[in-house]
Amino acid sequence: MPLTKEKKASVLTTFAGTATNTGSIEGQIALLTERISQISSHLQENKKDFSTHRGLMQLVGKRKSLLNYLQKNNLTGYRQLIEKLGIRK
């Protein structure tokens, strides 16, 4: 279940500045987080959907690598982003 254009534009506007700034690290991480939450809710209902579970693990790995890159290059931006998204405790 992909993100709608309106949802994607609103997420990018919130985290990347503009809806057309799809290349920013913050925007990419926010979009991945949104997809991860959608897939997680799908998997709670469909526990035996193993191919979707594999895709979820790939998305989590991609988000983790982008977060590591952001942490190395912009520590304050990293801290602000994880606080906004609520992904680290």
C-alpha positions in Angstrom: 0.0 0.0 0.0 2.0 3.0 -1.3 1.8 6.5 0.1 -0.6 8.9 -1.6 0.7 12.0 -3.3 -1.0 14.2 -0.7 0.5 12.3 2.2 4.0 12.3 0.6 3.8 16.0 -0.1 2.8 16.8 3.5 5.6 14.7 5.0 8.1 16.3 2.7 6.9 19.8 3.5 7.1 19.1 7.2 10.6 17.5 7.2 12.4 18.6 4.0 11.1 22.2 3.7 9.3 21.9 0.4 7.2 19.2 -1.3 9.7 19.0 -4.2 12.8 18.5 -2.1 12.7 14.7 -2.3 16.5 14.3 -2.1 17.0 15.6 1.3 18.1 13.1 3.9 15.5 14.3 6.4 12.7 13.9 3.9 13.9 10.4 2.8 14.0 9.3 6.5 10.6 10.7 7.2 9.1 9.0 4.1 10.7 5.7 5.1 9.3 6.1 8.6 5.8 6.6 7.3 6.0 3.5 5.1 7.4 1.5 8.0 4.5 2.4 10.2 2.0 1.5 7.5 3.6 -1.9 6.8 3.8 -2.6 10.6 0.1 -2.0 11.0 -0.5 -4.3 8.0 1.7 -7.0 9.5 -0.2 -6.9 12.8 -3.3 -8.0 11.0 -1.5 -10.4 8.6 1.0 -12.3 10.7 1.9 -14.8 8.0 2.8 -12.3 5.3 6.5 -13.1 5.2 7.3 -11.4 1.9 6.0 -8.1 3.3 8.0 -8.7 6.5 11.2 -9.1 4.4 10.4 -5.8 2.7 9.9 -4.1 6.1 13.3 -5.3 7.2 14.9 -3.9 4.1 13.2 -0.5 4.7 14.4 -0.5 8.3 17.9 -1.2 7.2 17.8 1.6 4.6 16.5 4.0 7.2 19.2 3.0 9.6 21.9 3.6 7.1 20.5 7.0 6.3 20.3 7.9 10.0 23.9 6.8 10.5 24.9 9.1 7.6 23.0 12.0 9.0 24.4 11.4 12.5 28.0 11.5 11.1 27.5 14.7 9.0 24.9 16.7 11.0 24.5 15.7 14.6 22.1 18.5 15.6 19.9 17.8 12.6 19.9 14.1 13.5 18.9 14.8 17.1 16.1 17.1 15.9 14.8 14.6 13.4 14.6 11.7 15.8 12.9 13.8 18.3 10.3 14.9 15.7 9.7 11.4 14.4 9.9 9.7 17.8 11.9 6.8 16.6 14.6 6.6 19.3 13.8 6.3 22.9 
